[in-house]
Amino acid sequence: MSQASNRPNNSYRIQGMQHIGVAVTNMDRSLKLYRQLFGMDIPFFDSVQEAPLMDSHTRGETILKRASMVLNLQGGCAFEVLQPTSFEPKPASWEVGLGDLGIAVVQMKTKDIVRMHKHALQFDDVTCDDELTRTPWGAPTFFLNDLDGNVFQILEASDSFAKTGHASGGVLGCTIGVSDMEASLKLYATTLGYSEVLYDETAVQCDWSHRPYGSENYRRVRLTQPNPGSGGFGP
């Protein structure tokens, strides 16, 4: 492990991620899937509102969206599940994959990845890897796609907030595609406090090789906070 070249700003503390947004085309169907598949069954809100903060992503036009925040009591951050209501959402016109900019993969945690893999394979509407693979740092893992093609990677983690008996915990982290690695590392270290480097290699990443565009060479940097925040719901 090493420290990124830029130190965190110590004038404030980022506890971790509050939630991650997941865009869907059928809110009720997706919420049911997330309850059953991931144990995301604690709702915070479910409402239809204007979304002016998204104007930069919607060509300056304020849209209406339905949003529902849900959480898994075993820990990890929440989902904010989003469905536009002022227009019909459509998938990208290209195959989205590794190398595209933005959040590419949501990482979910489980205490028992073999159990979670068997659980995920029971869902006919989910596209799930047939076999487990391993990350470059040796951790067992697998990927799945939800009803709308959103990509999730499952990884083991020993921590939990409460025991519900579900195979899955909540969100562990995410994979973000960037255009300038050094500038991004500076932002994540100094502003967000993710300054500890757990992995930094440029290669064909063995757990990505079966994913769209995953057979290319990528520089992949895995980050964490040197002193993680307290609480069970912020990775």
Rosetta blueprint (number, residue, H / E / L):
1 M L
2 S E
3 Q E
4 A L
5 S L
6 N L
7 R L
8 P L
9 N L
10 N L
11 S L
12 Y L
13 R L
14 I L
15 Q L
16 G L
17 M L
18 Q L
19 H E
20 I E
21 G E
22 V E
23 A E
24 V L
25 T L
26 N L
27 M H
28 D H
29 R H
30 S H
31 L H
32 K H
33 L H
34 Y H
35 R H
36 Q H
37 L H
38 F H
39 G L
40 M L
41 D L
42 I E
43 P E
44 F E
45 F E
46 D E
47 S E
48 V E
49 Q E
50 E E
51 A L
52 P H
53 L H
54 M H
55 D H
56 S H
57 H H
58 T L
59 R L
60 G L
61 E L
62 T L
63 I L
64 L E
65 K E
66 R E
67 A E
68 S E
69 M E
70 V E
71 L E
72 N L
73 L L
74 Q L
75 G L
76 G L
77 C E
78 A E
79 F E
80 E E
81 V E
82 L E
83 Q E
84 P E
85 T L
86 S L
87 F L
88 E L
89 P L
90 K L
91 P L
92 A L
93 S L
94 W L
95 E L
96 V L
97 G L
98 L L
99 G L
100 D L
101 L L
102 G E
103 I E
104 A E
105 V E
106 V E
107 Q E
108 M E
109 K E
110 T E
111 K L
112 D L
113 I H
114 V H
115 R H
116 M H
117 H H
118 K H
119 H H
120 A H
121 L L
122 Q L
123 F L
124 D L
125 D L
126 V L
127 T E
128 C E
129 D L
130 D L
131 E L
132 L L
133 T E
134 R E
135 T L
136 P L
137 W L
138 G L
139 A L
140 P E
141 T E
142 F E
143 F E
144 L E
145 N E
146 D L
147 L L
148 D L
149 G L
150 N L
151 V E
152 F E
153 Q E
154 I E
155 L E
156 E E
157 A L
158 S L
159 D L
160 S L
161 F L
162 A L
163 K L
164 T L
165 G L
166 H L
167 A L
168 S L
169 G L
170 G L
171 V E
172 L E
173 G E
174 C E
175 T E
176 I E
177 G E
178 V L
179 S L
180 D L
181 M H
182 E H
183 A H
184 S H
185 L H
186 K H
187 L H
188 Y H
189 A H
190 T H
191 T L
192 L L
193 G L
194 Y L
195 S L
196 E E
197 V E
198 L E
199 Y E
200 D E
201 E E
202 T E
203 A E
204 V E
205 Q L
206 C L
207 D L
208 W L
209 S L
210 H L
211 R L
212 P L
213 Y L
214 G L
215 S L
216 E L
217 N E
218 Y E
219 R E
220 R E
221 V E
222 R E
223 L E
224 T E
225 Q L
226 P L
227 N L
228 P L
229 G L
230 S L
231 G L
232 G L
233 F L
234 G L
235 P L
